[in-house]
């Protein structure tokens, strides 16, 4: 690339080479996967191979993978009162989510506002299991939606313990693994998830493709968002995005192969970044630093720092970072994640997220730290007291 340092991988990752090649192959594939002729069968084979690759990343059954247009759509598809299991077909009246979920889960899918309850997290941004237990105790057979790791802080959530609580109450658990997949082990069975959301562009696939995985084919969504041609086993009608899906498959296979090495690489660089940050600005706060986090994410703030100003200053220095959640169309809203963690109001609008990936280098970290030194010095001259 250019001499820029892209450190916003939680917003989106670059296409992996394997995905780019496969995307091009997919563009050249002629058939509609629903057609019975040879061209159609060729496209079908490619989609089914991708289904196996995506399933393998999560230890799921290929038949229980539904391709969607995004992680957002997969979350929306999952969050419905009309989730049936082989044993249980009555609608579920309550949705329980944690206070730090992505906006696409906070929107609640097809549950009415008044049927959605939120459970607390602790000051490190970890789900409070006692609060979950209490919420579940008040709600017979809830659908619960929790993220495997938070997009802003990178804090990994105690999903397997939460699953035991949810299942003991006759509930079902949906896990948003958009940020965790490809970075930590996200085996659907080990997590205890009944449903699980993935997004291709966070693991090196193309934007605009996602998947909803089910623990088994026994779990059924009785009110799909898209009805029509019966594609995706009637869970998501519409001719499949063949190039996008097969590039997603290639990215999932590459992410499975490289996960351990990439995680170690990112962790090393992330630790260097945080050590540098603390040395330059001892007053800087790294959120969730005492919790288990994804190996690639640092969310930090310093007193007096404004996220908008900091992001622009980094950008001018050739470093792409973001202000907390990137999904609010350029506007910096106070982060609901930090608010839920009880962070002081003066820091709520000041948090900057730095997220690394497999292609991040030591030079990127050095560039970030150089830019931060400049910014922190400027802010301290303005009397805001950030630099040491
Ligand atoms: N869930 C989480 C945790 C995310 O971070 C995101 C995107 O940032 C999404 C869901 C939505 O995924 P998509 O961009 O594919 O709609």
Boltz pocket constraint, residues with backbone or C-beta under 6 A from the ligand:
constraints:
  - pocket:
      binder: B
      contacts: [[A, 10], [A, 11], [A, 69], [A, 70], [A, 71], [A, 72], [A, 73], [A, 75], [A, 102], [A, 104], [A, 147], [A, 149], [A, 150], [A, 151], [A, 176], [A, 178], [A, 179], [A, 198], [A, 199], [A, 200], [A, 201], [A, 208], [A, 209], [A, 210], [A, 327]]
      max_distance: 6.0
